[in-house]
Amino acid sequence: MPVGRPVHFSLTSGSVMTAFFIPRLGSMIYTMNGMVTPLNLRADRPGSYLGLASHFSGDGFANMHFATLALPPAAFAGWVQGARAAPRGLDDAAYRTLSRQGVAPVTVYRLSDPALFRKIVSRELPPGPGPQTSDPRPPGPPLPPT
């Protein structure tokens, strides 16, 4: 994100409810499937800011974090130019792959389909499968009646 300029985010969830949080930049905000949640943030200084999903959502939750880079405007413009030329495009097929539970390396995608966000929010693209357990243990005993 460019330093010193407000950035408007439009957020949604591709499956389960979750929360988007960059603690040093501002508010934690919840996201839900089929809804758009707006968020405005601004970084006043260059740096790398921890971002994370702050709402438990199943196995792999502890790995749901990212670095938010705040760059001076000229460096940010260079990053945008590089992202637009990225070899991988973000389209329906790439989104379906990314929506599956797992840990993936950081990858920059160029936007191949400008309607992709609308397709996710409107559920034209079906929601991702959501959390899948990797715990081989059988479920515990039922809770006693209260």
C-alpha angles and dihedrals in degrees: 000000000000116000115246097014126102113243121207116211125194106200135189138160121244091210128342128031112270140161129242115212136172098176099197093048104045151274130024109229131190123231130200135190113266094018135092118221118193123217130178120200136169131193113209095189135038114256149101114283124194114242125187149166101254100188118081109247107165139277112359093029092124089060095053098106136110143183117253109206118208109197134182109263096258092049090047091052088053091051091051091051090051092047091052088055095045113136094230120070124209107228137136094291095047090046092052089052092048092048092065117095113263146092116274131182118256107275131178113221129192112224106254096174117042089194094057096102091049090050091052095047094044090046091237080134105050118244117269117261094261124219118346119197120239092185108118092198118104117246115280124254118287117271116258117255115267 
